[in-house]
Structures are given as structure tokens and as C-alpha cells.
Amino acid sequence: MRDKIAKYLMKKYGTEPEYLWKRYPRFAVFRHDDNRKWYAVIMNVTPDKIGAMGCDEMR
């Protein structure tokens, strides 16, 4: 799913993913070309970080 999202964003908006963190090499951000602000981030999180139950990472 991660690759599908990245391909869609590249096709739709022409932006490439940026991998900013050595500790998290699969976390990617996408930025607007004009102001360099993030408009999307792809990362793994645990359910408790978004108010859900469980402890396994969500992808």
C-alpha cells in the first residue's frame, strides 16, 4: 500500500518522497514544490498514537 500511495502522489503532484530520518528509513514525507511544506507523510504508528486499541504497528 505504501508504494501505491507514493506512486499516486508522484503521478498526481509530481513530488518524490524524501526520507529524512536515519533511524526510520521507511518514513517518507512529500512536500509542496513552492513552499516546501509537507502535505503528506508515510510512517508506521502504534494504534494508541491515534486513539485506537492495540499495540502492534499499523502500516
C-alpha positions as CSV (number, residue, x, y, z in Angstrom):
1,M,0.0,0.0,0.0
2,R,2.9,2.3,0.8
3,D,4.2,2.1,-2.7
4,K,0.8,2.6,-4.3
5,I,0.4,5.8,-2.3
6,A,3.9,7.1,-3.2
7,K,3.3,6.3,-6.9
8,Y,-0.1,8.1,-6.8
9,L,1.4,11.2,-5.2
10,M,4.3,11.2,-7.7
11,K,1.9,10.9,-10.6
12,K,-0.8,13.4,-9.3
13,Y,1.5,16.1,-7.9
14,G,5.0,15.3,-9.4
15,T,6.7,15.1,-6.0
16,E,9.2,12.5,-4.9
17,P,9.3,11.0,-1.3
18,E,12.0,12.3,1.0
19,Y,13.5,10.1,3.6
20,L,14.6,12.4,6.4
21,W,15.4,10.2,9.3
22,K,18.3,7.6,9.5
23,R,16.5,5.9,12.5
24,Y,13.3,5.5,10.4
25,P,14.5,4.8,6.8
26,R,11.0,3.9,5.6
27,F,9.3,7.0,6.8
28,A,8.7,9.3,3.9
29,V,7.5,12.9,3.5
30,F,6.1,14.7,0.5
31,R,6.4,18.4,0.1
32,H,4.8,21.2,-1.9
33,D,7.3,22.4,-4.6
34,D,6.6,26.1,-4.0
35,N,6.8,26.4,-0.2
36,R,8.5,23.1,0.8
37,K,5.8,22.4,3.4
38,W,4.8,18.8,4.0
39,Y,1.5,17.7,2.6
40,A,1.8,14.0,3.3
41,V,3.8,11.7,5.5
42,I,4.0,7.9,5.3
43,M,5.0,6.2,8.5
44,N,4.2,3.3,10.8
45,V,2.5,4.2,14.1
46,T,1.1,2.3,17.0
47,P,-2.7,2.4,17.5
48,D,-2.5,4.2,20.8
49,K,-1.0,7.2,19.0
50,I,-4.3,7.7,17.1
51,G,-6.7,6.8,19.8
52,A,-7.3,3.2,18.8
53,M,-6.7,0.0,20.8
54,G,-3.8,-2.3,20.4
55,C,0.0,-2.2,20.4
56,D,1.1,-3.6,17.0
57,E,2.3,-1.1,14.5
58,M,-0.1,0.0,11.8
59,R,1.2,0.3,8.3
